[in-house]
Amino acid sequence: MKSIIKAAVFAAIVAVPALSFAQSQQQQPLTRADVRAELAQLRAAGYDPSDWMHYPQNIQAAEARIAAAKTNTAYGPSTTGTSQSGQ
């Protein structure tokens, strides 16, 4: 009987932090303005909502362009090439 109580107490101790963490990670729902802004950003990246024949590829390509633009914020030329100076 005591082992059952100890097991229940242990399970409660382990479960409480997990539940409190899950509650703290809730996101706010998107507003209409958020959705419209995201759609405008997708359209600027080349997404055409009326092109239903190429729907998955069309929106995925636009999302990839947006993600690439967000990560490519460096200034100056590419540093992956080689250069030659002086002659």
N, C-alpha and C positions, 0 to 999 in steps of 0.2 A: 504494500500500500504506500509506503514512504517513497519507494522508487518511482511510482506513478506521479506522485506530487512533485518530486524533484524533476522529473522529465517535463511535466507541464510548466513548472516555473522556468526551467531552462529554455523551453520553446518560446515562452512569452518574452523572456529577456532577449532572445535572438530576433524575434519577430518585430518588436517595437521599433528599433532603429531602422529596419528596412521599410516599415510602413511610414515612418515620419519622413524618410528620404524620398519616397515615392510621392508624397503629398507636396513636398517643397519643389518638385520638378515640373509642376503643372504649367502649361503654357496658356496664355490668353488666346481666346478665339480670334480669328482674323476678322477685321472689320471690312465693310464694303469698300472703303477707301484703300485699304491694304490690297485687296484683290484687284481693284482697278489699276493701282500703281504697278502691281506685278504684271498685269496684262499689257499695260503700256510699255513696260520694260521689255517684255517678250516680243511685242510687235516691233519695237525699235531694233531688236536683234534679228529680225527677219521672220518671225512667226506669223503665219497667215491663218487665222481661225476658220476662214471659209474653205481652206484646202483640206477637206476631210479625206481625200483619197490618200494623202501622205501624212496622216495625223501623227502617228507616233514618231516618225523620223523628223518631221517638221518641228515639233515642240522640243524634242531632245536636242536637235542641232542648235536651236535658239538658246536653250538652257546651257549648253556647252559653251556657246559664245559668251554668254553672260558670265559664266564661271571663269573662263579664260581672261576676260577683261578685268575681273576682280583680282585675279592673282598676278596679272602682268602690270604691276604698278611701278616698275623700276625705270629709272631715267638712264638715258644714254644708250649706246649701241650694245649689241649682244656681246657677251664675253666668251662665247663658246668657240669663236673662230680664231684664226691666226692672223697676224698682221706683220708687215714688213716696214721697217722705218729706215730712212737714210739710204743713200746710194753712193 
